[in-house]
Amino acid sequence: MAVSKQTGPVAGSSAGEPAWAPALEAAYGAPSQAAFGSAGFPEQSKAADDLAQAALAKHLCFAGNQRERFGEAAGMGPWKEVYSRQPGAKHDIVAELRGLADRGARLSA
């Protein structure tokens, strides 16, 4: 799902979204730049994509203009890697979220 520079999803961006996207949005909310609460960004990445860079891009998008308002440190202070999928591991995002060791990340998940 594409996200506009303004707050919220791009109108009509649900075409071709993955089948799991509605469940993600039901749990975390739609793509947003509100910087409060949570939001899901259900774009599917390519195998060659750098996951950390893709996640950071979504984080910066979510922070939106709040990052400008409160400063870079406020937006990046809580940013850290809390999980890394091992190469060749079975992809089971629900089990992976439930198994997060970091308490704050686990509560968010």
Secondary structure, 3 states (H helix, E strand, C coil): CCECCCCCECCCCCCCCCCCHHHHHHHHCCCCCCCCCCCCCCCCCCCCCCHHHHHHHHHHHHHHHHHHHHCHHHHHCCCCCCCCCCCCCCCCHHHHHHCCCCHHHHHHC
